Amino acid sequence: MSEGTFNDKEEQFNNLWDGVTPKGVNRVKSLKFRQYILEHVRQMQRPMNRENAFKYWMGILKAEARESENF
């Protein structure tokens, strides 16, 4: 993954987490996104916080889970 792609995905996560849209801030969209991501984090049996939500969004949690299964 190129550096630009990483930054775009990070920016997209931050915008969704904060509910930033072209028309302004939408609190309902941010809450729906947070609920969606945190539910996936919960299913992976990790603490539900922004850091783990970001790791899930970037695919880091899935990679860590695969690595732990291989050992």
N, CA, C, O and CB atoms as a CASP TS submission, in Angstrom:
PFRMAT TS
TARGET T0000
AUTHOR 0000-0000-0000
METHOD Language model
MODEL 1
PARENT N/A
ATOM      1  N   MET     1       0.842  -1.173   0.000  1.00  0.00           N
ATOM      2  CA  MET     1       0.000   0.000   0.000  1.00  0.00           C
ATOM      3  C   MET     1       0.887   1.234   0.000  1.00  0.00           C
ATOM      4  O   MET     1       1.812   1.340   0.805  1.00  0.00           O
ATOM      5  CB  MET     1      -0.958  -0.001   1.212  1.00  0.00           C
ATOM      6  N   SER     2       0.610   2.151  -0.886  1.00  0.00           N
ATOM      7  CA  SER     2       1.442   3.345  -0.986  1.00  0.00           C
ATOM      8  C   SER     2       1.141   4.309   0.160  1.00  0.00           C
ATOM      9  O   SER     2       0.107   4.212   0.822  1.00  0.00           O
ATOM     10  CB  SER     2       1.223   4.039  -2.339  1.00  0.00           C
ATOM     11  N   GLU     3       2.055   5.227   0.373  1.00  0.00           N
ATOM     12  CA  GLU     3       1.904   6.211   1.453  1.00  0.00           C
ATOM     13  C   GLU     3       0.663   7.079   1.235  1.00  0.00           C
ATOM     14  O   GLU     3      -0.034   7.417   2.192  1.00  0.00           O
ATOM     15  CB  GLU     3       3.160   7.102   1.548  1.00  0.00           C
ATOM     16  N   GLY     4       0.389   7.434  -0.006  1.00  0.00           N
ATOM     17  CA  GLY     4      -0.781   8.254  -0.313  1.00  0.00           C
ATOM     18  C   GLY     4      -2.072   7.535   0.013  1.00  0.00           C
ATOM     19  O   GLY     4      -3.008   8.138   0.538  1.00  0.00           O
ATOM     20  N   THR     5      -2.128   6.255  -0.292  1.00  0.00           N
ATOM     21  CA  THR     5      -3.313   5.467   0.006  1.00  0.00           C
ATOM     22  C   THR     5      -3.528   5.380   1.506  1.00  0.00           C
ATOM     23  O   THR     5      -4.660   5.483   1.977  1.00  0.00           O
ATOM     24  CB  THR     5      -3.195   4.068  -0.598  1.00  0.00           C
ATOM     25  N   PHE     6      -2.459   5.192   2.257  1.00  0.00           N
ATOM     26  CA  PHE     6      -2.545   5.118   3.709  1.00  0.00           C
ATOM     27  C   PHE     6      -3.102   6.425   4.265  1.00  0.00           C
ATOM     28  O   PHE     6      -3.991   6.410   5.116  1.00  0.00           O
ATOM     29  CB  PHE     6      -1.164   4.813   4.322  1.00  0.00           C
ATOM     30  N   ASN     7      -2.583   7.554   3.787  1.00  0.00           N
ATOM     31  CA  ASN     7      -3.041   8.857   4.269  1.00  0.00           C
ATOM     32  C   ASN     7      -4.493   9.105   3.898  1.00  0.00           C
ATOM     33  O   ASN     7      -5.245   9.669   4.693  1.00  0.00           O
ATOM     34  CB  ASN     7      -2.165   9.971   3.708  1.00  0.00           C
ATOM     35  N   ASP     8      -4.903   8.689   2.690  1.00  0.00           N
ATOM     36  CA  ASP     8      -6.287   8.858   2.271  1.00  0.00           C
ATOM     37  C   ASP     8      -7.219   8.050   3.162  1.00  0.00           C
ATOM     38  O   ASP     8      -8.275   8.531   3.573  1.00  0.00           O
ATOM     39  CB  ASP     8      -6.460   8.444   0.809  1.00  0.00           C
ATOM     40  N   LYS     9      -6.824   6.830   3.453  1.00  0.00           N
ATOM     41  CA  LYS     9      -7.664   5.963   4.278  1.00  0.00           C
ATOM     42  C   LYS     9      -7.735   6.497   5.718  1.00  0.00           C
ATOM     43  O   LYS     9      -8.784   6.441   6.360  1.00  0.00           O
ATOM     44  CB  LYS     9      -7.118   4.510   4.264  1.00  0.00           C
ATOM     45  N   GLU    10      -6.612   7.009   6.206  1.00  0.00           N
ATOM     46  CA  GLU    10      -6.590   7.605   7.554  1.00  0.00           C
ATOM     47  C   GLU    10      -7.490   8.839   7.596  1.00  0.00           C
ATOM     48  O   GLU    10      -8.246   9.026   8.550  1.00  0.00           O
ATOM     49  CB  GLU    10      -5.136   7.984   7.967  1.00  0.00           C
ATOM     50  N   GLU    11      -7.409   9.673   6.570  1.00  0.00           N
ATOM     51  CA  GLU    11      -8.246  10.873   6.508  1.00  0.00           C
ATOM     52  C   GLU    11      -9.727  10.496   6.419  1.00  0.00           C
ATOM     53  O   GLU    11     -10.576  11.125   7.050  1.00  0.00           O
ATOM     54  CB  GLU    11      -7.845  11.748   5.302  1.00  0.00           C
ATOM     55  N   GLN    12     -10.023   9.466   5.629  1.00  0.00           N
ATOM     56  CA  GLN    12     -11.401   9.009   5.498  1.00  0.00           C
ATOM     57  C   GLN    12     -11.932   8.532   6.850  1.00  0.00           C
ATOM     58  O   GLN    12     -13.061   8.853   7.219  1.00  0.00           O
ATOM     59  CB  GLN    12     -11.501   7.881   4.451  1.00  0.00           C
ATOM     60  N   PHE    13     -11.126   7.767   7.589  1.00  0.00           N
ATOM     61  CA  PHE    13     -11.537   7.303   8.911  1.00  0.00           C
ATOM     62  C   PHE    13     -11.830   8.483   9.834  1.00  0.00           C
ATOM     63  O   PHE    13     -12.863   8.519  10.502  1.00  0.00           O
ATOM     64  CB  PHE    13     -10.454   6.406   9.525  1.00  0.00           C
ATOM     65  N   ASN    14     -10.913   9.443   9.863  1.00  0.00           N
ATOM     66  CA  ASN    14     -11.089  10.604  10.738  1.00  0.00           C
ATOM     67  C   ASN    14     -12.346  11.393  10.386  1.00  0.00           C
ATOM     68  O   ASN    14     -13.068  11.842  11.276  1.00  0.00           O
ATOM     69  CB  ASN    14      -9.867  11.515  10.656  1.00  0.00           C
ATOM     70  N   ASN    15     -12.610  11.564   9.093  1.00  0.00           N
ATOM     71  CA  ASN    15     -13.818  12.274   8.676  1.00  0.00           C
ATOM     72  C   ASN    15     -15.074  11.515   9.072  1.00  0.00           C
ATOM     73  O   ASN    15     -16.029  12.112   9.568  1.00  0.00           O
ATOM     74  CB  ASN    15     -13.804  12.503   7.170  1.00  0.00           C
ATOM     75  N   LEU    16     -15.083  10.208   8.859  1.00  0.00           N
ATOM     76  CA  LEU    16     -16.247   9.419   9.235  1.00  0.00           C
ATOM     77  C   LEU    16     -16.436   9.399  10.746  1.00  0.00           C
ATOM     78  O   LEU    16     -17.562   9.508  11.229  1.00  0.00           O
ATOM     79  CB  LEU    16     -16.116   7.997   8.705  1.00  0.00           C
ATOM     80  N   TRP    17     -15.356   9.261  11.488  1.00  0.00           N
ATOM     81  CA  TRP    17     -15.427   9.223  12.953  1.00  0.00           C
ATOM     82  C   TRP    17     -16.005  10.532  13.500  1.00  0.00           C
ATOM     83  O   TRP    17     -16.790  10.531  14.447  1.00  0.00           O
ATOM     84  CB  TRP    17     -14.025   8.965  13.557  1.00  0.00           C
ATOM     85  N   ASP    18     -15.602  11.643  12.885  1.00  0.00           N
ATOM     86  CA  ASP    18     -16.059  12.961  13.341  1.00  0.00           C
ATOM     87  C   ASP    18     -17.350  13.416  12.663  1.00  0.00           C
ATOM     88  O   ASP    18     -17.918  14.439  13.045  1.00  0.00           O
ATOM     89  CB  ASP    18     -14.979  13.989  13.096  1.00  0.00           C
ATOM     90  N   GLY    19     -17.819  12.671  11.663  1.00  0.00           N
ATOM     91  CA  GLY    19     -19.060  13.011  10.967  1.00  0.00           C
ATOM     92  C   GLY    19     -18.919  14.158   9.988  1.00  0.00           C
ATOM     93  O   GLY    19     -19.897  14.845   9.695  1.00  0.00           O
ATOM     94  N   VAL    20     -17.713  14.377   9.478  1.00  0.00           N
ATOM     95  CA  VAL    20     -17.475  15.476   8.542  1.00  0.00           C
ATOM     96  C   VAL    20     -17.977  15.062   7.160  1.00  0.00           C
ATOM     97  O   VAL    20     -17.589  14.025   6.622  1.00  0.00           O
ATOM     98  CB  VAL    20     -15.957  15.858   8.493  1.00  0.00           C
ATOM     99  N   THR    21     -18.854  15.905   6.598  1.00  0.00           N
ATOM    100  CA  THR    21     -19.390  15.692   5.258  1.00  0.00           C
ATOM    101  C   THR    21     -19.173  16.972   4.458  1.00  0.00           C
ATOM    102  O   THR    21     -18.814  18.000   5.032  1.00  0.00           O
ATOM    103  CB  THR    21     -20.910  15.299   5.303  1.00  0.00           C
ATOM    104  N   PRO    22     -19.385  16.926   3.140  1.00  0.00           N
ATOM    105  CA  PRO    22     -19.234  18.151   2.345  1.00  0.00           C
ATOM    106  C   PRO    22     -20.181  19.274   2.794  1.00  0.00           C
ATOM    107  O   PRO    22     -19.895  20.452   2.579  1.00  0.00           O
ATOM    108  CB  PRO    22     -19.476  17.841   0.877  1.00  0.00           C
ATOM    109  N   LYS    23     -21.299  18.906   3.413  1.00  0.00           N
ATOM    110  CA  LYS    23     -22.268  19.915   3.847  1.00  0.00           C
ATOM    111  C   LYS    23     -22.049  20.376   5.287  1.00  0.00           C
ATOM    112  O   LYS    23     -22.780  21.231   5.787  1.00  0.00           O
ATOM    113  CB  LYS    23     -23.667  19.371   3.704  1.00  0.00           C
ATOM    114  N   GLY    24     -21.041  19.810   5.953  1.00  0.00           N
ATOM    115  CA  GLY    24     -20.783  20.174   7.346  1.00  0.00           C
ATOM    116  C   GLY    24     -20.630  18.935   8.211  1.00  0.00           C
ATOM    117  O   GLY    24     -20.299  17.861   7.711  1.00  0.00           O
ATOM    118  N   VAL    25     -20.868  19.081   9.486  1.00  0.00           N
ATOM    119  CA  VAL    25     -20.727  17.965  10.421  1.00  0.00           C
ATOM    120  C   VAL    25     -22.096  17.319  10.630  1.00  0.00           C
ATOM    121  O   VAL    25     -23.078  18.000  10.927  1.00  0.00           O
ATOM    122  CB  VAL    25     -20.123  18.442  11.781  1.00  0.00           C
ATOM    123  N   ASN    26     -22.143  16.011  10.472  1.00  0.00           N
ATOM    124  CA  ASN    26     -23.379  15.258  10.650  1.00  0.00           C
ATOM    125  C   ASN    26     -23.178  14.284  11.808  1.00  0.00           C
ATOM    126  O   ASN    26     -22.537  13.245  11.650  1.00  0.00           O
ATOM    127  CB  ASN    26     -23.784  14.503   9.335  1.00  0.00           C
ATOM    128  N   ARG    27     -23.718  14.619  12.945  1.00  0.00           N
ATOM    129  CA  ARG    27     -23.533  13.832  14.171  1.00  0.00           C
ATOM    130  C   ARG    27     -24.130  12.424  14.026  1.00  0.00           C
ATOM    131  O   ARG    27     -23.559  11.464  14.542  1.00  0.00           O
ATOM    132  CB  ARG    27     -24.179  14.557  15.373  1.00  0.00           C
ATOM    133  N   VAL    28     -25.253  12.286  13.342  1.00  0.00           N
ATOM    134  CA  VAL    28     -25.903  10.987  13.183  1.00  0.00           C
ATOM    135  C   VAL    28     -25.012  10.039  12.385  1.00  0.00           C
ATOM    136  O   VAL    28     -24.891   8.865  12.736  1.00  0.00           O
ATOM    137  CB  VAL    28     -27.271  11.146  12.492  1.00  0.00           C
ATOM    138  N   LYS    29     -24.392  10.532  11.319  1.00  0.00           N
ATOM    139  CA  LYS    29     -23.500   9.692  10.516  1.00  0.00           C
ATOM    140  C   LYS    29     -22.292   9.233  11.330  1.00  0.00           C
ATOM    141  O   LYS    29     -21.860   8.086  11.215  1.00  0.00           O
ATOM    142  CB  LYS    29     -23.033  10.450   9.268  1.00  0.00           C
ATOM    143  N   SER    30     -21.751  10.129  12.148  1.00  0.00           N
ATOM    144  CA  SER    30     -20.591   9.747  12.957  1.00  0.00           C
ATOM    145  C   SER    30     -20.990   8.671  13.976  1.00  0.00           C
ATOM    146  O   SER    30     -20.233   7.729  14.209  1.00  0.00           O
ATOM    147  CB  SER    30     -19.998  10.989  13.682  1.00  0.00           C
ATOM    148  N   LEU    31     -22.164   8.808  14.576  1.00  0.00           N
ATOM    149  CA  LEU    31     -22.600   7.808  15.555  1.00  0.00           C
ATOM    150  C   LEU    31     -22.849   6.449  14.906  1.00  0.00           C
ATOM    151  O   LEU    31     -22.507   5.414  15.478  1.00  0.00           O
ATOM    152  CB  LEU    31     -23.867   8.282  16.262  1.00  0.00           C
ATOM    153  N   LYS    32     -23.445   6.450  13.711  1.00  0.00           N
ATOM    154  CA  LYS    32     -23.674   5.192  12.998  1.00  0.00           C
ATOM    155  C   LYS    32     -22.355   4.523  12.637  1.00  0.00           C
ATOM    156  O   LYS    32     -22.204   3.311  12.792  1.00  0.00           O
ATOM    157  CB  LYS    32     -24.505   5.435  11.731  1.00  0.00           C
ATOM    158  N   PHE    33     -21.394   5.320  12.153  1.00  0.00           N
ATOM    159  CA  PHE    33     -20.089   4.779  11.791  1.00  0.00           C
ATOM    160  C   PHE    33     -19.387   4.209  13.013  1.00  0.00           C
ATOM    161  O   PHE    33     -18.837   3.109  12.961  1.00  0.00           O
ATOM    162  CB  PHE    33     -19.222   5.857  11.136  1.00  0.00           C
ATOM    163  N   ARG    34     -19.403   4.956  14.114  1.00  0.00           N
ATOM    164  CA  ARG    34     -18.758   4.483  15.340  1.00  0.00           C
ATOM    165  C   ARG    34     -19.388   3.182  15.823  1.00  0.00           C
ATOM    166  O   ARG    34     -18.681   2.253  16.213  1.00  0.00           O
ATOM    167  CB  ARG    34     -18.847   5.551  16.438  1.00  0.00           C
ATOM    168  N   GLN    35     -20.716   3.114  15.798  1.00  0.00           N
ATOM    169  CA  GLN    35     -21.406   1.902  16.234  1.00  0.00           C
ATOM    170  C   GLN    35     -21.018   0.718  15.350  1.00  0.00           C
ATOM    171  O   GLN    35     -20.769  -0.375  15.859  1.00  0.00           O
ATOM    172  CB  GLN    35     -22.932   2.110  16.211  1.00  0.00           C
ATOM    173  N   TYR    36     -20.966   0.918  14.055  1.00  0.00           N
ATOM    174  CA  TYR    36     -20.617  -0.123  13.098  1.00  0.00           C
ATOM    175  C   TYR    36     -19.203  -0.648  13.339  1.00  0.00           C
ATOM    176  O   TYR    36     -18.990  -1.856  13.441  1.00  0.00           O
ATOM    177  CB  TYR    36     -20.744   0.407  11.673  1.00  0.00           C
ATOM    178  N   ILE    37     -18.245   0.267  13.429  1.00  0.00           N
ATOM    179  CA  ILE    37     -16.845  -0.128  13.604  1.00  0.00           C
ATOM    180  C   ILE    37     -16.628  -0.755  14.977  1.00  0.00           C
ATOM    181  O   ILE    37     -15.959  -1.782  15.087  1.00  0.00           O
ATOM    182  CB  ILE    37     -15.915   1.084  13.423  1.00  0.00           C
ATOM    183  N   LEU    38     -17.181  -0.156  16.011  1.00  0.00           N
ATOM    184  CA  LEU    38     -16.960  -0.677  17.364  1.00  0.00           C
ATOM    185  C   LEU    38     -17.600  -2.049  17.547  1.00  0.00           C
ATOM    186  O   LEU    38     -17.116  -2.846  18.350  1.00  0.00           O
ATOM    187  CB  LEU    38     -17.516   0.297  18.405  1.00  0.00           C
ATOM    188  N   GLU    39     -18.665  -2.340  16.828  1.00  0.00           N
ATOM    189  CA  GLU    39     -19.256  -3.677  16.898  1.00  0.00           C
ATOM    190  C   GLU    39     -18.279  -4.715  16.327  1.00  0.00           C
ATOM    191  O   GLU    39     -18.158  -5.813  16.870  1.00  0.00           O
ATOM    192  CB  GLU    39     -20.606  -3.718  16.128  1.00  0.00           C
ATOM    193  N   HIS    40     -17.601  -4.382  15.261  1.00  0.00           N
ATOM    194  CA  HIS    40     -16.601  -5.289  14.699  1.00  0.00           C
ATOM    195  C   HIS    40     -15.432  -5.468  15.663  1.00  0.00           C
ATOM    196  O   HIS    40     -14.914  -6.573  15.819  1.00  0.00           O
ATOM    197  CB  HIS    40     -16.097  -4.764  13.345  1.00  0.00           C
ATOM    198  N   VAL    41     -15.021  -4.384  16.304  1.00  0.00           N
ATOM    199  CA  VAL    41     -13.935  -4.457  17.282  1.00  0.00           C
ATOM    200  C   VAL    41     -14.353  -5.352  18.445  1.00  0.00           C
ATOM    201  O   VAL    41     -13.561  -6.166  18.920  1.00  0.00           O
ATOM    202  CB  VAL    41     -13.554  -3.041  17.794  1.00  0.00           C
ATOM    203  N   ARG    42     -15.598  -5.204  18.904  1.00  0.00           N
ATOM    204  CA  ARG    42     -16.109  -6.024  20.006  1.00  0.00           C
ATOM    205  C   ARG    42     -16.100  -7.504  19.639  1.00  0.00           C
ATOM    206  O   ARG    42     -15.750  -8.348  20.464  1.00  0.00           O
ATOM    207  CB  ARG    42     -17.530  -5.585  20.387  1.00  0.00           C
ATOM    208  N   GLN    43     -16.480  -7.820  18.412  1.00  0.00           N
ATOM    209  CA  GLN    43     -16.500  -9.206  17.963  1.00  0.00           C
ATOM    210  C   GLN    43     -15.102  -9.806  17.916  1.00  0.00           C
ATOM    211  O   GLN    43     -14.944 -11.023  18.003  1.00  0.00           O
ATOM    212  CB  GLN    43     -17.148  -9.302  16.597  1.00  0.00           C
ATOM    213  N   MET    44     -14.101  -8.967  17.781  1.00  0.00           N
ATOM    214  CA  MET    44     -12.721  -9.450  17.777  1.00  0.00           C
ATOM    215  C   MET    44     -12.178  -9.526  19.210  1.00  0.00           C
ATOM    216  O   MET    44     -11.002  -9.822  19.422  1.00  0.00           O
ATOM    217  CB  MET    44     -11.826  -8.531  16.908  1.00  0.00           C
ATOM    218  N   GLN    45     -13.044  -9.256  20.181  1.00  0.00           N
ATOM    219  CA  GLN    45     -12.720  -9.325  21.604  1.00  0.00           C
ATOM    220  C   GLN    45     -11.566  -8.395  21.964  1.00  0.00           C
ATOM    221  O   GLN    45     -10.618  -8.788  22.643  1.00  0.00           O
ATOM    222  CB  GLN    45     -12.375 -10.756  21.997  1.00  0.00           C
ATOM    223  N   ARG    46     -11.667  -7.177  21.501  1.00  0.00           N
ATOM    224  CA  ARG    46     -10.700  -6.122  21.806  1.00  0.00           C
ATOM    225  C   ARG    46     -11.429  -5.007  22.537  1.00  0.00           C
ATOM    226  O   ARG    46     -12.647  -4.884  22.409  1.00  0.00           O
ATOM    227  CB  ARG    46     -10.008  -5.584  20.508  1.00  0.00           C
ATOM    228  N   PRO    47     -10.707  -4.190  23.305  1.00  0.00           N
ATOM    229  CA  PRO    47     -11.344  -3.026  23.940  1.00  0.00           C
ATOM    230  C   PRO    47     -11.928  -2.091  22.879  1.00  0.00           C
ATOM    231  O   PRO    47     -11.303  -1.826  21.852  1.00  0.00           O
ATOM    232  CB  PRO    47     -10.324  -2.261  24.826  1.00  0.00           C
ATOM    233  N   MET    48     -13.125  -1.604  23.146  1.00  0.00           N
ATOM    234  CA  MET    48     -13.794  -0.753  22.164  1.00  0.00           C
ATOM    235  C   MET    48     -13.358   0.699  22.380  1.00  0.00           C
ATOM    236  O   MET    48     -13.914   1.405  23.221  1.00  0.00           O
ATOM    237  CB  MET    48     -15.349  -0.889  22.272  1.00  0.00           C
ATOM    238  N   ASN    49     -12.362   1.130  21.614  1.00  0.00           N
ATOM    239  CA  ASN    49     -11.883   2.507  21.678  1.00  0.00           C
ATOM    240  C   ASN    49     -11.479   2.955  20.280  1.00  0.00           C
ATOM    241  O   ASN    49     -11.442   2.160  19.341  1.00  0.00           O
ATOM    242  CB  ASN    49     -10.690   2.642  22.670  1.00  0.00           C
ATOM    243  N   ARG    50     -11.178   4.243  20.163  1.00  0.00           N
ATOM    244  CA  ARG    50     -10.854   4.813  18.840  1.00  0.00           C
ATOM    245  C   ARG    50      -9.606   4.167  18.243  1.00  0.00           C
ATOM    246  O   ARG    50      -9.547   3.935  17.036  1.00  0.00           O
ATOM    247  CB  ARG    50     -10.649   6.336  18.948  1.00  0.00           C
ATOM    248  N   GLU    51      -8.611   3.877  19.075  1.00  0.00           N
ATOM    249  CA  GLU    51      -7.369   3.286  18.572  1.00  0.00           C
ATOM    250  C   GLU    51      -7.629   1.924  17.913  1.00  0.00           C
ATOM    251  O   GLU    51      -7.134   1.657  16.818  1.00  0.00           O
ATOM    252  CB  GLU    51      -6.350   3.133  19.719  1.00  0.00           C
ATOM    253  N   ASN    52      -8.397   1.076  18.575  1.00  0.00           N
ATOM    254  CA  ASN    52      -8.701  -0.231  17.996  1.00  0.00           C
ATOM    255  C   ASN    52      -9.635  -0.104  16.795  1.00  0.00           C
ATOM    256  O   ASN    52      -9.546  -0.894  15.856  1.00  0.00           O
ATOM    257  CB  ASN    52      -9.326  -1.145  19.051  1.00  0.00           C
ATOM    258  N   ALA    53     -10.524   0.880  16.820  1.00  0.00           N
ATOM    259  CA  ALA    53     -11.393   1.119  15.671  1.00  0.00           C
ATOM    260  C   ALA    53     -10.551   1.509  14.457  1.00  0.00           C
ATOM    261  O   ALA    53     -10.810   1.055  13.343  1.00  0.00           O
ATOM    262  CB  ALA    53     -12.435   2.222  15.990  1.00  0.00           C
ATOM    263  N   PHE    54      -9.548   2.348  14.676  1.00  0.00           N
ATOM    264  CA  PHE    54      -8.658   2.753  13.587  1.00  0.00           C
ATOM    265  C   PHE    54      -7.871   1.552  13.065  1.00  0.00           C
ATOM    266  O   PHE    54      -7.723   1.382  11.855  1.00  0.00           O
ATOM    267  CB  PHE    54      -7.693   3.860  14.059  1.00  0.00           C
ATOM    268  N   LYS    55      -7.369   0.725  13.975  1.00  0.00           N
ATOM    269  CA  LYS    55      -6.618  -0.469  13.568  1.00  0.00           C
ATOM    270  C   LYS    55      -7.517  -1.405  12.760  1.00  0.00           C
ATOM    271  O   LYS    55      -7.064  -2.009  11.788  1.00  0.00           O
ATOM    272  CB  LYS    55      -6.046  -1.209  14.808  1.00  0.00           C
ATOM    273  N   TYR    56      -8.782  -1.528  13.151  1.00  0.00           N
ATOM    274  CA  TYR    56      -9.716  -2.364  12.386  1.00  0.00           C
ATOM    275  C   TYR    56      -9.907  -1.778  10.993  1.00  0.00           C
ATOM    276  O   TYR    56      -9.851  -2.509  10.004  1.00  0.00           O
ATOM    277  CB  TYR    56     -11.083  -2.483  13.117  1.00  0.00           C
ATOM    278  N   TRP    57     -10.129  -0.477  10.901  1.00  0.00           N
ATOM    279  CA  TRP    57     -10.359   0.198   9.628  1.00  0.00           C
ATOM    280  C   TRP    57      -9.178   0.009   8.676  1.00  0.00           C
ATOM    281  O   TRP    57      -9.361  -0.171   7.472  1.00  0.00           O
ATOM    282  CB  TRP    57     -10.613   1.686   9.859  1.00  0.00           C
ATOM    283  N   MET    58      -7.965   0.052   9.232  1.00  0.00           N
ATOM    284  CA  MET    58      -6.759  -0.072   8.415  1.00  0.00           C
ATOM    285  C   MET    58      -6.395  -1.538   8.132  1.00  0.00           C
ATOM    286  O   MET    58      -5.493  -1.805   7.338  1.00  0.00           O
ATOM    287  CB  MET    58      -5.593   0.625   9.108  1.00  0.00           C
ATOM    288  N   GLY    59      -7.078  -2.473   8.765  1.00  0.00           N
ATOM    289  CA  GLY    59      -6.798  -3.890   8.535  1.00  0.00           C
ATOM    290  C   GLY    59      -5.726  -4.450   9.442  1.00  0.00           C
ATOM    291  O   GLY    59      -5.312  -5.597   9.269  1.00  0.00           O
ATOM    292  N   ILE    60      -5.271  -3.679  10.395  1.00  0.00           N
ATOM    293  CA  ILE    60      -4.202  -4.122  11.287  1.00  0.00           C
ATOM    294  C   ILE    60      -4.694  -5.194  12.248  1.00  0.00           C
ATOM    295  O   ILE    60      -3.976  -6.158  12.515  1.00  0.00           O
ATOM    296  CB  ILE    60      -3.638  -2.940  12.070  1.00  0.00           C
ATOM    297  N   LEU    61      -5.916  -5.041  12.774  1.00  0.00           N
ATOM    298  CA  LEU    61      -6.447  -6.033  13.719  1.00  0.00           C
ATOM    299  C   LEU    61      -6.617  -7.396  13.058  1.00  0.00           C
ATOM    300  O   LEU    61      -6.340  -8.423  13.677  1.00  0.00           O
ATOM    301  CB  LEU    61      -7.788  -5.561  14.291  1.00  0.00           C
ATOM    302  N   LYS    62      -7.066  -7.414  11.820  1.00  0.00           N
ATOM    303  CA  LYS    62      -7.229  -8.686  11.110  1.00  0.00           C
ATOM    304  C   LYS    62      -5.876  -9.364  10.910  1.00  0.00           C
ATOM    305  O   LYS    62      -5.756 -10.579  11.063  1.00  0.00           O
ATOM    306  CB  LYS    62      -7.921  -8.465   9.748  1.00  0.00           C
ATOM    307  N   ALA    63      -4.863  -8.577  10.569  1.00  0.00           N
ATOM    308  CA  ALA    63      -3.516  -9.130  10.381  1.00  0.00           C
ATOM    309  C   ALA    63      -2.989  -9.691  11.701  1.00  0.00           C
ATOM    310  O   ALA    63      -2.387 -10.764  11.727  1.00  0.00           O
ATOM    311  CB  ALA    63      -2.550  -8.048   9.831  1.00  0.00           C
ATOM    312  N   GLU    64      -3.215  -8.963  12.797  1.00  0.00           N
ATOM    313  CA  GLU    64      -2.776  -9.454  14.105  1.00  0.00           C
ATOM    314  C   GLU    64      -3.502 -10.746  14.475  1.00  0.00           C
ATOM    315  O   GLU    64      -2.893 -11.655  15.039  1.00  0.00           O
ATOM    316  CB  GLU    64      -3.012  -8.387  15.186  1.00  0.00           C
ATOM    317  N   ALA    65      -4.782 -10.834  14.167  1.00  0.00           N
ATOM    318  CA  ALA    65      -5.562 -12.029  14.475  1.00  0.00           C
ATOM    319  C   ALA    65      -5.036 -13.229  13.666  1.00  0.00           C
ATOM    320  O   ALA    65      -4.919 -14.334  14.194  1.00  0.00           O
ATOM    321  CB  ALA    65      -7.069 -11.786  14.177  1.00  0.00           C
ATOM    322  N   ARG    66      -4.725 -13.002  12.396  1.00  0.00           N
ATOM    323  CA  ARG    66      -4.193 -14.085  11.569  1.00  0.00           C
ATOM    324  C   ARG    66      -2.852 -14.557  12.091  1.00  0.00           C
ATOM    325  O   ARG    66      -2.581 -15.757  12.125  1.00  0.00           O
ATOM    326  CB  ARG    66      -4.058 -13.636  10.118  1.00  0.00           C
ATOM    327  N   GLU    67      -2.005 -13.609  12.503  1.00  0.00           N
ATOM    328  CA  GLU    67      -0.688 -13.961  13.032  1.00  0.00           C
ATOM    329  C   GLU    67      -0.811 -14.786  14.304  1.00  0.00           C
ATOM    330  O   GLU    67      -0.073 -15.753  14.489  1.00  0.00           O
ATOM    331  CB  GLU    67       0.133 -12.702  13.304  1.00  0.00           C
ATOM    332  N   SER    68      -1.733 -14.414  15.177  1.00  0.00           N
ATOM    333  CA  SER    68      -1.892 -15.130  16.443  1.00  0.00           C
ATOM    334  C   SER    68      -2.458 -16.545  16.202  1.00  0.00           C
ATOM    335  O   SER    68      -2.156 -17.470  16.955  1.00  0.00           O
ATOM    336  CB  SER    68      -2.819 -14.332  17.397  1.00  0.00           C
ATOM    337  N   GLU    69      -3.271 -16.703  15.161  1.00  0.00           N
ATOM    338  CA  GLU    69      -3.812 -18.028  14.831  1.00  0.00           C
ATOM    339  C   GLU    69      -2.720 -18.962  14.307  1.00  0.00           C
ATOM    340  O   GLU    69      -2.790 -20.175  14.508  1.00  0.00           O
ATOM    341  CB  GLU    69      -4.935 -17.899  13.789  1.00  0.00           C
ATOM    342  N   ASN    70      -1.730 -18.411  13.648  1.00  0.00           N
ATOM    343  CA  ASN    70      -0.668 -19.208  13.050  1.00  0.00           C
ATOM    344  C   ASN    70       0.303 -19.748  14.103  1.00  0.00           C
ATOM    345  O   ASN    70       1.041 -20.695  13.832  1.00  0.00           O
ATOM    346  CB  ASN    70       0.087 -18.379  12.025  1.00  0.00           C
ATOM    347  N   PHE    71       0.309 -19.162  15.288  1.00  0.00           N
ATOM    348  CA  PHE    71       1.239 -19.617  16.322  1.00  0.00           C
ATOM    349  C   PHE    71       0.591 -20.599  17.191  1.00  0.00           C
ATOM    350  O   PHE    71       1.213 -21.102  18.127  1.00  0.00           O
ATOM    351  CB  PHE    71       1.757 -18.481  17.144  1.00  0.00           C
TER
END
